Amino acid sequence: MRTFIRGSIVLFLVACNYFTSLTKLQAQTDTKPILKNLSLNDLSGFKTVPQQWKIVEDVSYDFNKPEKSVIKNGTGILINIPKGRSESILASNLEHNNLAIEFEFMLAKGSQTTMYLQGRYAIKLNDSWSNQQTLPDARINVCRAPGLWQKMTVFFQAPKFNNSGTKTDNAKFLKVEYNGVTIQENIEIKEPSINSPLKGEVANGPWVLAAGGAIAFKNIRYLQFENPADVKDCMGSVPNENILDRQIIVTPQLKTIVQRCFIEYDHKKRTFCAAVGHPDKINYAIDLSQGALINFWKGGFIDATSMWTQRGETQIAVPLGSKFEISPSPAFAILSNDKDKWPEKQSDKFKFKGYKVDVDGKPTFLYTVSNFSIEDKIEPQENGSLLTRIYRVSSGKDANILWFKLAEGINIKQVEKDLYSINNSSYYIKYANDQSSKAILREAGVGQELIVPISGLKNQTEIKYSIIW
């Protein structure tokens, strides 16, 4: 496949083996679940519980104000409600040796919490989205914005001791996966972390949470194992060095890269796509047949190995990083009113007209639908904190109204005047209500949609919204 790329391409010899999620272990036929759920119906899974820790049904944290939260009574979520600036310590009843643990968590703005495995070896859960700090030894900062759910998976190997109690092997983080990205691997820990709640080193110890701000946890699952080989399928195997010279990683350095390609979405190949990578590691993929943003992610750009080796038979560009998949339905459509169902495919009045690039290589995609002309530019802003999409629409004469879909999901909540939480607090949409067209939040099948109408055009109208994650 012939491609046209603007920018610089760096080929890295790295591994592309993807590992199976911990949750897939449950598909095995063992009569007992291999992955155990920590019950959050109450606090019985923990030792003496400080009053700051509660079990609730739901929680939301304000995007801008660390002290503001909304809590719904019930069960299923563990939260810390801070009092003053002192840390609140919570220790598990479980005393573990080698441990695989995965959990989802939500941080308030500025929150700083540490999980200590065996009460001694630190994993930082800090709001590094707001202060742009990465984890120690982390490859990239993939922390999400305050008030969004995040996911972490940790594979921990405990220190080893001989019969006389002398340590023979240091503790080790075999792998730490944060929001789908491996940020640490084979990190040896020679001694307990500074300020760890428990001192010395032992064969078994509890995992401990030291919360210095508001934080919530759910879906805590764990597995104790004897040897790393027991969780090899979870962690992924060591790459075969014989294939490394065939690995092709595309990385923007000085300019944005536009890569025409095929993209896999929901296990199906979409053949009319473009992946766009920025030097600041904010990337997205768009289905040009729909004008639909289908993926956005932070981290590496794409693995192009299947596009450019073995005659490029598969030709799929694989996004690298912390990826979101969103609806592939048309980004815009002509409807008679706000009750019309959103189409699954673009009408025959839609045409993709190519794209133009600016001096930095950033593309603007061009479309027509009926008598409307649309310019569509998507770019990172505010140091990569936002992915902003700007539509510029020239006048059309269609009797109906042109509509833009900003988001769809299981649920959409307006959390501030101009801010919407999408899909159970997975990401935000920011849309200023003082723009010429007001956003409409409506029911749609089993979920909701956030749509904006364009009508009464004179010359040109601009619609602008941002994705925050």
Protein Blocks (a to p, Z undefined) as FASTA:
>chain_A
ZZddedjdddddddfbdcddfklmmmpmbfbdfbdcddfkbmklpccddfkbccdfbdcd
dfklmkbccddedehiacdddehjbdcddddfbdcfdddddddddddehiacdddehhla
ccddddfklnopacehiabdcbdcehiacddddddddddddfkopafbdcddfbaceehi
afbghiacfbdcehiabgcjdfbdcdddddfbdcddehiacdddfblklmmmmnopaddf
klmmmpccdddfkbccdddddddeehiacfbdcddddfklpacdddfknopafbdcedjf
bdcklmmgghilnopacdedjdddddfbdfbdcdfbfkbccdfbdcfkbccebjaddfko
pacddddehjbccddddddeehhlaccddddddddfbfbdcdddfbdcfbdcdfbfklcc
eehilbccdddfkbmbdcddddehjbccdddddehifkbccddddddZZ
